[in-house]
Structures are given as structure tokens and as C-alpha cells.
């Protein structure tokens, strides 16, 4: 009970930082925002997030650090937090954060256990960007045809599992096309996000 209260108290202060996150991650071809932000998590949602952290075996410190990372993404990209490590960016577009101590990001509602080392969880119809190489790290799963902000400056990876032949474009911070991917299906296990400001998945 004491541990539960500690996690709840630490997360409560971290959740307070999510207010004012209003910069959408996705824009259509005209540049108009395509994400409609919802209110910050309700008391019930916060309680569920605390329960998720506890079920995942996170310590209070780990849960607080994870929420701090979530807050950082919300501030930079917008969206709506719907789980302890999940942000909805659009109807089917999500950002998953790797849990502390785990290499691969996973949806806790689908994968109750850590993913195996060789897992590539990019489902058909998606372009998935990963913050680290070999599909490790945080993941942005892009379904809607749009432009998605990239905030990483790390070596990373991506999986283009969209309909056959679909190509994605990667843009510099100034808006120029840096790279056009081969047609789907195609993966890159060792790339570089440094200098990439956005990805247009289709």
C-alpha cells in the first residue's frame, strides 16, 4: 500500500506538467493541424496509469521518470496520453515509449510481457519509426497519411509495412527532402535521425 501511494503521489506531480501540451504532431498537406487534443487525463485515467505502472513492476522512481518522458513528448508533439507509456497522435497513430529496463516499446494492453529481442511489431498498413537501432526504443506508429514530427537525434531504425510500393519521405528541419525510402515492404535496422525533422509516411 505504501508503494502504491508513493507511485501515485509522484505521478500526480508529473501529470500536472501535461497541461498546456498543445502542439500537434501531425499536419496535413496544407500544414493545418490534424490532431484534436483532448483534456488532460481524468482522475480515473491517472489511477489506471498508476495501476499499469505497478503491474509492469515499475518502481516509483521509474514510473515518475517514464511520465516525465511522456510529458516531454506531449509538450513537443501534442496528442493524448491514454496509458502509462502510450500517446495517441491520431485515430490510429500512436507513440509508444519503451518501459524502463526494456529495449522495445510495447502496448501494455496487447503485450503484457516484455517483447522478445527479435520482435518487429510494425503491423501491416503502418510506417513505424524507432528511436534506436534494430527496432529498439520509443516508437511512432504512423497509419494516417500525414507529416509526423521527429524529435530524435539518435541512431535509429524504421519499418515500412504499408501497402506494397508505398514510399515515405524524410524531411530536414528546413523542409527539404533528405531521403525517400524504397517501396514497402522494407526495413532499415540502422539509420540516423539526426537532421530529420519530419516523416511523411505516404
Secondary structure, DSSP 8 states (H G I E B T S, - for coil): -HHHHHHHHHHHHHHGGGTT----SEE-TTS-B------S--HHHHHHHHHHHHHTT--HHHHHHHHHHHHHHHHHH--EEEETTEEE-SSS-EEE---TT-SB---TTT-SS---TT-----TTEEEEESSGGG-B-EEEE-SSSEEE----SEEEEEEESSTT---EEEETTS-EEEE--SSSEEEEEEE-TTEEEEE--
